[in-house]
């Protein structure tokens, strides 16, 4: 597909045209659900790592210093 054909494809594609588009065999609603699950799991992992670090720091016996100290 040349650049001009690709350019024309994206010019005439609207949100209504994209709703029936399949990306790797799944529609856009499925991909939105997958993205929400991915963001939920990564946010839980972030909170878990932060909590483990906080517990390890508090149990080390040293006082917790602020970043500006």
N, C-alpha and C positions, 0 to 999 in steps of 0.2 A: 504494500500500500504506500503510495507516494505521499509526500508531505502535503500536496494540494488536496488530494482526496481525503486525507486524515483531517485537514483543516475544515473542509466542507462537511465532513461527518459531524464534527463537534459543533459547528455553527448551527446545524439544523436539529440538534438533539436538545430537547427540553426535559423538564422533570417528568412530564407526562410520558415522553418516549422512553425514559430510563426505567420507569416502574416495571416494565415487562422484560427488562434486560436480565439475562442470567450470567452471573460471574462464577466461573468454575462450577456450573451446574446448580447454583443456588440463587434465589431471587434476593432483592435488596433487603426485604424484611428479615430474612434469615441471617444475613450478614450483620444487620444492626443488632440482632439478639446476640450473635457471637461476639461482637465488639463490646456490648454491655457486660457480658460474662467475663471477657478478658479484662476489662477495666475494673470490674468488681474483684476479681482474683488478684490482680496486681496491687490494688489498693489494700486488700487484706494482707498481702505479703509485705507491703511497706509498713503497715501498722505493726505486724508481727515482728519484723526485724527491729523496728524502733523500740518496741516494748522489751524485746530480749536484750537489746543494748542498754536500755534504761535500767533493767533489773540487774544486769551484770555490773553496771557502773555503781549502782546503789549498794550492792552486796560486796564491793571491793574494799569498803572501809574508807576510801578517800572521799573527801567532800567533792560534790559535783560543782565544777566551775562553769561559770557562764562563758560564752564564746568571747566576750570582750575583755575577760580578765586574763 
